[in-house]
C-alpha cells in the first residue's frame, strides 16, 4: 500500500513547490486537491468569479475520499482535471499510477479528523502573508488570466479569513512544520523522516 503524505498550508505558501522538490528525490506521485473543486459550469461566469474557492465546501470531498481509498487499495484511479480560467472541470480525466509515496497537496487536507486518518504523515508549509500574496499575484496573473486588482481583492475578502478559520489551525495536527523558504537543514530533516516511514 502506498504511503500517503499530506502537504497543507496557506494559498501561495509553497505546497506545490515542496511536493515537486520531494518528487525529485523520492519515489513519489503528486496529487493536487485543487483538481477536486466542484464544477461550476451550471452557473453564470460572472457568478463563478465571486465564488468562495477558499472555503472547504468548494471541494467534492466524496470524490476525493473515494479516489484516495482506491489508491490505498491499489485500484485504478481516474482523477478530475480542473480549469481555473473557466472554473469548470475538463472533459478528460487523469489516470494515476501511484508510486510507493503519494504526495497530496492542498489547503485543507487535515482540517477534519476523517481526512487526517487517510494519511501516514502530514506536513504544514508555513509562509508569511506578504509572501503568499506576492506568489498568488504572480501565479494568477500569469497562469489564470486574472488582474492584479482582482487577486488582491480576493485575497483580502476570501483568502485571509478562510486561512484563519480553516488552514492555520491545521498546524496543530501536522507531523512536521517547514518554513517557506526553507533551509537545507529543514529540508534534509523532512527527507529523513519520510525515508524512515518508507523503511518501516
Phi and psi restraints in degrees (value plus and minus 20) as a CYANA .aco file:
   2 UNK   PHI     -83.4   -43.4
   2 UNK   PSI     130.6   170.6
   3 UNK   PHI    -105.6   -65.6
   3 UNK   PSI     101.8   141.8
   4 UNK   PHI    -116.5   -76.5
   4 UNK   PSI     104.9   144.9
   5 UNK   PHI    -141.8  -101.8
   5 UNK   PSI     104.6   144.6
   6 UNK   PHI    -110.8   -70.8
   6 UNK   PSI     114.9   154.9
   7 UNK   PHI    -140.0  -100.0
   7 UNK   PSI      90.3   130.3
   8 UNK   PHI    -139.5   -99.5
   8 UNK   PSI     149.1   189.1
   9 UNK   PHI     131.8   171.8
   9 UNK   PSI     153.2   193.2
  10 UNK   PHI     -86.6   -46.6
  10 UNK   PSI     143.8   183.8
  11 UNK   PHI     -83.0   -43.0
  11 UNK   PSI     103.2   143.2
  12 UNK   PHI      65.7   105.7
  12 UNK   PSI     -11.9    28.1
  13 UNK   PHI     -93.0   -53.0
  13 UNK   PSI     -45.7    -5.7
  14 UNK   PHI      95.0   135.0
  14 UNK   PSI       3.4    43.4
  15 UNK   PHI     -83.3   -43.3
  15 UNK   PSI     -68.1   -28.1
  16 UNK   PHI     -84.3   -44.3
  16 UNK   PSI     -60.8   -20.8
  17 UNK   PHI     -81.3   -41.3
  17 UNK   PSI     -64.6   -24.6
  18 UNK   PHI     -84.4   -44.4
  18 UNK   PSI     -65.1   -25.1
  19 UNK   PHI     -77.8   -37.8
  19 UNK   PSI     -63.8   -23.8
  20 UNK   PHI     -90.6   -50.6
  20 UNK   PSI     -52.3   -12.3
  21 UNK   PHI     -86.1   -46.1
  21 UNK   PSI     -62.7   -22.7
  22 UNK   PHI     -85.2   -45.2
  22 UNK   PSI     -57.8   -17.8
  23 UNK   PHI     -83.1   -43.1
  23 UNK   PSI     -49.7    -9.7
  24 UNK   PHI     -89.0   -49.0
  24 UNK   PSI     -41.2    -1.2
  25 UNK   PHI    -128.2   -88.2
  25 UNK   PSI     -53.2   -13.2
  26 UNK   PHI    -130.5   -90.5
  26 UNK   PSI     137.6   177.6
  27 UNK   PHI     -96.1   -56.1
  27 UNK   PSI      65.6   105.6
  28 UNK   PHI    -154.1  -114.1
  28 UNK   PSI     130.0   170.0
  29 UNK   PHI    -130.4   -90.4
  29 UNK   PSI     124.6   164.6
  30 UNK   PHI    -133.3   -93.3
  30 UNK   PSI     111.9   151.9
  31 UNK   PHI    -142.4  -102.4
  31 UNK   PSI     118.6   158.6
  32 UNK   PHI    -128.3   -88.3
  32 UNK   PSI     102.7   142.7
  33 UNK   PHI     -77.3   -37.3
  33 UNK   PSI     -48.5    -8.5
  34 UNK   PHI     -75.9   -35.9
  34 UNK   PSI     -47.4    -7.4
  35 UNK   PHI     -86.4   -46.4
  35 UNK   PSI     -35.1     4.9
  36 UNK   PHI    -117.5   -77.5
  36 UNK   PSI      -7.4    32.6
  37 UNK   PHI     -78.3   -38.3
  37 UNK   PSI     123.7   163.7
  38 UNK   PHI     -86.7   -46.7
  38 UNK   PSI     122.0   162.0
  39 UNK   PHI     -88.7   -48.7
  39 UNK   PSI     111.4   151.4
  40 UNK   PHI    -132.0   -92.0
  40 UNK   PSI       2.7    42.7
  41 UNK   PHI     -86.4   -46.4
  41 UNK   PSI     -35.1     4.9
  42 UNK   PHI    -102.7   -62.7
  42 UNK   PSI     -26.2    13.8
  43 UNK   PHI    -139.4   -99.4
  43 UNK   PSI     139.7   179.7
  44 UNK   PHI     -81.8   -41.8
  44 UNK   PSI     129.6   169.6
  45 UNK   PHI     -79.4   -39.4
  45 UNK   PSI     -59.1   -19.1
  46 UNK   PHI     -83.5   -43.5
  46 UNK   PSI     -51.4   -11.4
  47 UNK   PHI     -94.8   -54.8
  47 UNK   PSI     -55.6   -15.6
  48 UNK   PHI     -81.0   -41.0
  48 UNK   PSI     -56.1   -16.1
  49 UNK   PHI     -86.1   -46.1
  49 UNK   PSI     -42.1    -2.1
  50 UNK   PHI    -122.2   -82.2
  50 UNK   PSI     -10.5    29.5
  51 UNK   PHI     -93.0   -53.0
  51 UNK   PSI     124.9   164.9
  52 UNK   PHI    -107.2   -67.2
  52 UNK   PSI      72.7   112.7
  53 UNK   PHI     -99.9   -59.9
  53 UNK   PSI     -21.3    18.7
  54 UNK   PHI    -122.7   -82.7
  54 UNK   PSI      -9.4    30.6
  55 UNK   PHI    -122.6   -82.6
  55 UNK   PSI     113.2   153.2
  56 UNK   PHI     -74.3   -34.3
  56 UNK   PSI     -42.7    -2.7
  57 UNK   PHI     -84.7   -44.7
  57 UNK   PSI     -33.4     6.6
  58 UNK   PHI     -95.7   -55.7
  58 UNK   PSI     -30.6     9.4
  59 UNK   PHI    -117.5   -77.5
  59 UNK   PSI     123.3   163.3
  60 UNK   PHI    -104.4   -64.4
  60 UNK   PSI      66.3   106.3
  61 UNK   PHI     -88.0   -48.0
  61 UNK   PSI     -52.1   -12.1
  62 UNK   PHI     -81.7   -41.7
  62 UNK   PSI     -65.8   -25.8
  63 UNK   PHI     -87.6   -47.6
  63 UNK   PSI     -58.6   -18.6
  64 UNK   PHI     -80.8   -40.8
  64 UNK   PSI     -70.8   -30.8
  65 UNK   PHI     -83.8   -43.8
  65 UNK   PSI     -59.9   -19.9
  66 UNK   PHI     -80.1   -40.1
  66 UNK   PSI     -63.9   -23.9
  67 UNK   PHI     -84.0   -44.0
  67 UNK   PSI     -63.0   -23.0
  68 UNK   PHI     -85.5   -45.5
  68 UNK   PSI     -60.5   -20.5
  69 UNK   PHI     -83.7   -43.7
  69 UNK   PSI     -57.7   -17.7
  70 UNK   PHI     -84.1   -44.1
  70 UNK   PSI     -59.4   -19.4
  71 UNK   PHI     -83.5   -43.5
  71 UNK   PSI     -64.0   -24.0
  72 UNK   PHI     -82.2   -42.2
  72 UNK   PSI     -53.6   -13.6
  73 UNK   PHI    -109.4   -69.4
  73 UNK   PSI     -13.0    27.0
  74 UNK   PHI      40.5    80.5
  74 UNK   PSI      13.6    53.6
  75 UNK   PHI    -114.3   -74.3
  75 UNK   PSI     133.7   173.7
  76 UNK   PHI     -79.9   -39.9
  76 UNK   PSI     121.3   161.3
  77 UNK   PHI    -156.5  -116.5
  77 UNK   PSI     118.7   158.7
  78 UNK   PHI    -140.3  -100.3
  78 UNK   PSI      96.8   136.8
  79 UNK   PHI    -116.3   -76.3
  79 UNK   PSI     125.9   165.9
  80 UNK   PHI     -88.5   -48.5
  80 UNK   PSI     138.4   178.4
  81 UNK   PHI    -143.2  -103.2
  81 UNK   PSI     104.7   144.7
  82 UNK   PHI    -125.4   -85.4
  82 UNK   PSI     118.9   158.9
  83 UNK   PHI    -123.2   -83.2
  83 UNK   PSI      92.5   132.5
  84 UNK   PHI    -101.4   -61.4
  84 UNK   PSI     -32.1     7.9
  85 UNK   PHI     -99.1   -59.1
  85 UNK   PSI     -55.1   -15.1
  86 UNK   PHI    -125.3   -85.3
  86 UNK   PSI     -30.2     9.8
  87 UNK   PHI      39.7    79.7
  87 UNK   PSI      21.2    61.2
  88 UNK   PHI    -156.8  -116.8
  88 UNK   PSI     145.9   185.9
  89 UNK   PHI    -108.0   -68.0
  89 UNK   PSI     124.4   164.4
  90 UNK   PHI     -95.2   -55.2
  90 UNK   PSI     139.9   179.9
  91 UNK   PHI     -92.8   -52.8
  91 UNK   PSI     -53.8   -13.8
  92 UNK   PHI    -101.1   -61.1
  92 UNK   PSI     136.8   176.8
  93 UNK   PHI    -142.8  -102.8
  93 UNK   PSI     147.4   187.4
  94 UNK   PHI    -128.8   -88.8
  94 UNK   PSI      96.1   136.1
  95 UNK   PHI     -99.1   -59.1
  95 UNK   PSI     108.5   148.5
  96 UNK   PHI    -128.9   -88.9
  96 UNK   PSI     113.1   153.1
  97 UNK   PHI    -132.7   -92.7
  97 UNK   PSI      84.7   124.7
  98 UNK   PHI     -91.2   -51.2
  98 UNK   PSI     119.9   159.9
  99 UNK   PHI    -108.9   -68.9
  99 UNK   PSI     157.2   197.2
 100 UNK   PHI     -75.4   -35.4
 100 UNK   PSI     -48.2    -8.2
 101 UNK   PHI    -138.2   -98.2
 101 UNK   PSI     113.6   153.6
 102 UNK   PHI    -136.5   -96.5
 102 UNK   PSI      91.8   131.8
 103 UNK   PHI    -111.1   -71.1
 103 UNK   PSI     100.8   140.8
 104 UNK   PHI    -137.2   -97.2
 104 UNK   PSI      99.7   139.7
 105 UNK   PHI    -136.0   -96.0
 105 UNK   PSI     119.5   159.5
 106 UNK   PHI     158.9   198.9
 106 UNK   PSI     151.6   191.6
 107 UNK   PHI     -90.8   -50.8
 107 UNK   PSI     -58.1   -18.1
 108 UNK   PHI    -150.5  -110.5
 108 UNK   PSI      13.7    53.7
 109 UNK   PHI     -86.8   -46.8
 109 UNK   PSI     -43.0    -3.0
 110 UNK   PHI    -145.6  -105.6
 110 UNK   PSI       6.4    46.4
 111 UNK   PHI    -101.9   -61.9
 111 UNK   PSI     -33.4     6.6
 112 UNK   PHI    -141.4  -101.4
 112 UNK   PSI     128.9   168.9
 113 UNK   PHI     -82.2   -42.2
 113 UNK   PSI     -60.3   -20.3
 114 UNK   PHI     -85.1   -45.1
 114 UNK   PSI     -50.3   -10.3
 115 UNK   PHI     -93.7   -53.7
 115 UNK   PSI     -60.8   -20.8
 116 UNK   PHI     -78.9   -38.9
 116 UNK   PSI     -52.3   -12.3
 117 UNK   PHI     -89.2   -49.2
 117 UNK   PSI     -34.5     5.5
 118 UNK   PHI     -96.6   -56.6
 118 UNK   PSI     -39.5     0.5
 119 UNK   PHI    -130.5   -90.5
 119 UNK   PSI     125.2   165.2
 120 UNK   PHI     -97.7   -57.7
 120 UNK   PSI     -48.0    -8.0
 121 UNK   PHI    -179.1  -139.1
 121 UNK   PSI     128.0   168.0
 122 UNK   PHI    -157.1  -117.1
 122 UNK   PSI     123.2   163.2
 123 UNK   PHI    -143.7  -103.7
 123 UNK   PSI     113.2   153.2
 124 UNK   PHI    -127.7   -87.7
 124 UNK   PSI     105.8   145.8
 125 UNK   PHI    -116.7   -76.7
 125 UNK   PSI      96.1   136.1
 126 UNK   PHI    -116.6   -76.6
 126 UNK   PSI     112.3   152.3
 127 UNK   PHI    -172.6  -132.6
 127 UNK   PSI     130.8   170.8
 128 UNK   PHI     -88.9   -48.9
 128 UNK   PSI     134.9   174.9
 129 UNK   PHI     -81.1   -41.1
 129 UNK   PSI     -60.1   -20.1
 130 UNK   PHI     -83.0   -43.0
 130 UNK   PSI     -63.3   -23.3
 131 UNK   PHI     -89.8   -49.8
 131 UNK   PSI     -57.3   -17.3
 132 UNK   PHI     -84.3   -44.3
 132 UNK   PSI     -60.8   -20.8
 133 UNK   PHI     -85.1   -45.1
 133 UNK   PSI     -63.4   -23.4
 134 UNK   PHI     -78.7   -38.7
 134 UNK   PSI     -63.5   -23.5
 135 UNK   PHI     -88.9   -48.9
 135 UNK   PSI     -57.2   -17.2
 136 UNK   PHI     -81.3   -41.3
 136 UNK   PSI     -64.2   -24.2
 137 UNK   PHI     -81.1   -41.1
 137 UNK   PSI     -67.5   -27.5
 138 UNK   PHI     -80.7   -40.7
 138 UNK   PSI     -65.0   -25.0
 139 UNK   PHI     -89.0   -49.0
 139 UNK   PSI     -70.0   -30.0
 140 UNK   PHI     -91.8   -51.8
 140 UNK   PSI     -52.3   -12.3
 141 UNK   PHI     -93.2   -53.2
 141 UNK   PSI     -63.7   -23.7
 142 UNK   PHI    -100.4   -60.4
 142 UNK   PSI     -53.1   -13.1
 143 UNK   PHI    -129.5   -89.5
 143 UNK   PSI     -42.1    -2.1
 144 UNK   PHI    -142.1  -102.1
 144 UNK   PSI      -9.8    30.2
 145 UNK   PHI      46.9    86.9
 145 UNK   PSI       8.7    48.7
 146 UNK   PHI    -115.7   -75.7
 146 UNK   PSI     140.5   180.5
 147 UNK   PHI    -111.4   -71.4
 147 UNK   PSI     136.4   176.4
 148 UNK   PHI     -79.3   -39.3
 148 UNK   PSI     -62.6   -22.6
 149 UNK   PHI     -81.4   -41.4
 149 UNK   PSI     -61.9   -21.9
 150 UNK   PHI     -88.6   -48.6
 150 UNK   PSI     -55.3   -15.3
 151 UNK   PHI     -85.6   -45.6
 151 UNK   PSI     -64.5   -24.5
 152 UNK   PHI     -84.4   -44.4
 152 UNK   PSI     -62.3   -22.3
 153 UNK   PHI     -82.9   -42.9
 153 UNK   PSI     -65.1   -25.1
 154 UNK   PHI     -84.4   -44.4
 154 UNK   PSI     -57.6   -17.6
 155 UNK   PHI     -81.5   -41.5
 155 UNK   PSI     -63.0   -23.0
 156 UNK   PHI     -99.6   -59.6
 156 UNK   PSI     -54.2   -14.2
 157 UNK   PHI    -100.3   -60.3
 157 UNK   PSI     -55.2   -15.2
 158 UNK   PHI    -140.5  -100.5
 158 UNK   PSI     -69.5   -29.5
 159 UNK   PHI     -83.3   -43.3
 159 UNK   PSI     -70.7   -30.7
 160 UNK   PHI     -83.0   -43.0
 160 UNK   PSI     -71.2   -31.2
 161 UNK   PHI     -83.5   -43.5
 161 UNK   PSI     -57.7   -17.7
 162 UNK   PHI     -91.6   -51.6
 162 UNK   PSI     -53.0   -13.0
 163 UNK   PHI     -81.1   -41.1
 163 UNK   PSI     -67.0   -27.0
 164 UNK   PHI     -85.6   -45.6
 164 UNK   PSI     -53.2   -13.2
 165 UNK   PHI    -103.2   -63.2
 165 UNK   PSI     -60.6   -20.6
 166 UNK   PHI    -136.4   -96.4
 166 UNK   PSI     -54.5   -14.5
 167 UNK   PHI    -106.6   -66.6
 167 UNK   PSI     -76.2   -36.2
 168 UNK   PHI     -73.8   -33.8
 168 UNK   PSI     -62.1   -22.1
 169 UNK   PHI     -81.1   -41.1
 169 UNK   PSI     -36.3     3.7
 170 UNK   PHI     -88.5   -48.5
 170 UNK   PSI     -36.8     3.2
 171 UNK   PHI     -76.8   -36.8
 171 UNK   PSI     -51.4   -11.4
 172 UNK   PHI     -80.9   -40.9
 172 UNK   PSI     -52.1   -12.1
 173 UNK   PHI    -119.8   -79.8
 173 UNK   PSI     -31.1     8.9
 174 UNK   PHI     -91.2   -51.2
 174 UNK   PSI     123.9   163.9
 175 UNK   PHI     -99.6   -59.6
 175 UNK   PSI     -42.6    -2.6
 176 UNK   PHI    -169.6  -129.6
 176 UNK   PSI     113.9   153.9
 177 UNK   PHI    -134.1   -94.1
 177 UNK   PSI     105.8   145.8
 178 UNK   PHI    -143.7  -103.7
 178 UNK   PSI     118.3   158.3
 179 UNK   PHI    -102.7   -62.7
 179 UNK   PSI     128.0   168.0
 180 UNK   PHI    -143.9  -103.9
 180 UNK   PSI      98.5   138.5
 181 UNK   PHI     -91.0   -51.0
 181 UNK   PSI     129.6   169.6
 182 UNK   PHI    -122.3   -82.3
 182 UNK   PSI     144.0   184.0
 183 UNK   PHI    -109.7   -69.7
 183 UNK   PSI     143.4   183.4
 184 UNK   PHI     -80.0   -40.0
 184 UNK   PSI     -57.7   -17.7
 185 UNK   PHI     -84.5   -44.5
 185 UNK   PSI     -62.0   -22.0
 186 UNK   PHI     -82.4   -42.4
 186 UNK   PSI     -65.6   -25.6
 187 UNK   PHI     -85.6   -45.6
 187 UNK   PSI     -62.2   -22.2
 188 UNK   PHI     -83.4   -43.4
 188 UNK   PSI     -58.8   -18.8
 189 UNK   PHI     -83.9   -43.9
 189 UNK   PSI     -58.8   -18.8
 190 UNK   PHI     -86.1   -46.1
 190 UNK   PSI     -65.3   -25.3
 191 UNK   PHI     -78.2   -38.2
 191 UNK   PSI     -63.2   -23.2
 192 UNK   PHI     -81.0   -41.0
 192 UNK   PSI     -63.7   -23.7
 193 UNK   PHI     -83.3   -43.3
 193 UNK   PSI     -62.0   -22.0
 194 UNK   PHI     -87.6   -47.6
 194 UNK   PSI     -60.1   -20.1
 195 UNK   PHI     -84.7   -44.7
 195 UNK   PSI     -52.6   -12.6
 196 UNK   PHI     -86.5   -46.5
 196 UNK   PSI     -56.1   -16.1
 197 UNK   PHI     -84.2   -44.2
 197 UNK   PSI     -61.8   -21.8
 198 UNK   PHI     -84.2   -44.2
 198 UNK   PSI     -53.0   -13.0
 199 UNK   PHI    -106.5   -66.5
 199 UNK   PSI     -19.4    20.6
